[in-house]
Amino acid sequence: MSRLPYAAGALIVSCQARPGNPLHGPEPMSLMAKAAVDGGASGIRANGPVDVAAIRAEVSVPIIGIYKVGDPSGVFITPTVESAADVVRAGADVVALDGTLRPRPNGHTLATQIEWIHAELGVPVLADVDSVESALVARDAGADAVATTLSGYTNGSVPTDPDIRLVADLAAKLDCEVVAEGRYRTAADVRAALDAGAHAVVVGTAITNPLAITRWMVEAMR
Ligand SMILES: CC(=O)N[C@H](C=O)[C@@H](O)[C@H](O)[C@H](O)COP(=O)(O)O
């Protein structure tokens, strides 16, 4: 049974810009979301209630809401039930949250956080994991689906390529939908993720971050 509001093969575009990026803010992100949907995206992933609300007003596709709070070196993607409630009240249809094995900021367990979101907010939970082990634990804790979002971000330096092997391993081992996310840069990358068993693919930087894309080009021209 599909727990996510996306048909198989969906492209979900992540529209996020951190402070310091000239596109930071609800207006640029809602325009990015509209462009993505006009281009055929089936969903949007967005950060924080302000951006989620602005995007909700602009597009009708299901939104995966996250709320980055705290220190990026630890659990910071929707770390608390309050942060989940904020993005759902702003219009998110799915909550994505940190599903790694790292300690959570307020002492809650992943299972109690997911249980509360299901009971109080009534939306599916997508666990952003970094390994097969964390994905299995997240699924046991009640996650409706898992995403490879945090692979490569929890120990040491960040790789260049997407973790397609993790997508294949999760698709083979889990009884839920697997979302491929993290460092998907090209059409060949997203095709490979679907071929490896992904239900959907999330692409962020390569579509919605011209600052980063420009840097890639400039670097290659040195
Ligand atoms: C690790 C982390 O914090 N990932 C975040 C999760 O929401 C975003 O910063 C990413 O842009 C998103 O996952 C999409 O990935 P990419 O931008 O590589 O296509």
The ligand as a Tripos MOL2 file, in Angstrom:
@<TRIPOS>MOLECULE
LIG
   19    18     1     0     0
SMALL
NO_CHARGES

@<TRIPOS>ATOM
      1 C1         21.8340   16.7770    4.1500 C.3       1 LIG1
      2 C2         20.7310   17.7850    4.1660 C.2       1 LIG1
      3 O1         20.6900   18.5990    5.0430 O.2       1 LIG1
      4 N1         19.8140   17.7060    3.1760 N.am      1 LIG1
      5 C3         18.7400   18.6460    3.0960 C.3       1 LIG1
      6 C4         17.4630   18.0380    3.3420 C.2       1 LIG1
      7 O2         16.4010   18.5240    3.2130 O.2       1 LIG1
      8 C5         18.8030   19.5670    1.9100 C.3       1 LIG1
      9 O3         19.7830   20.5320    2.2220 O.3       1 LIG1
     10 C6         19.1110   18.9660    0.5240 C.3       1 LIG1
     11 O4         19.2010   20.0260   -0.3850 O.3       1 LIG1
     12 C7         18.0590   17.9780    0.0460 C.3       1 LIG1
     13 O5         18.1780   16.8000    0.7830 O.3       1 LIG1
     14 C8         18.1630   17.6190   -1.4380 C.3       1 LIG1
     15 O6         19.4410   17.1420   -1.7290 O.3       1 LIG1
     16 P1         20.3140   17.7880   -2.9140 P.3       1 LIG1
     17 O7         20.3060   19.2620   -2.6890 O.co2     1 LIG1
     18 O8         21.6680   17.1700   -2.7710 O.co2     1 LIG1
     19 O9         19.6460   17.4170   -4.2140 O.co2     1 LIG1
@<TRIPOS>BOND
     1     1     2 1
     2     2     3 2
     3     2     4 1
     4     4     5 1
     5     5     6 1
     6     5     8 1
     7     6     7 2
     8     8     9 1
     9     8    10 1
    10    10    11 1
    11    10    12 1
    12    12    13 1
    13    12    14 1
    14    14    15 1
    15    15    16 1
    16    16    17 2
    17    16    18 1
    18    16    19 1
@<TRIPOS>SUBSTRUCTURE
     1 LIG1         1 GROUP 0 **** ****
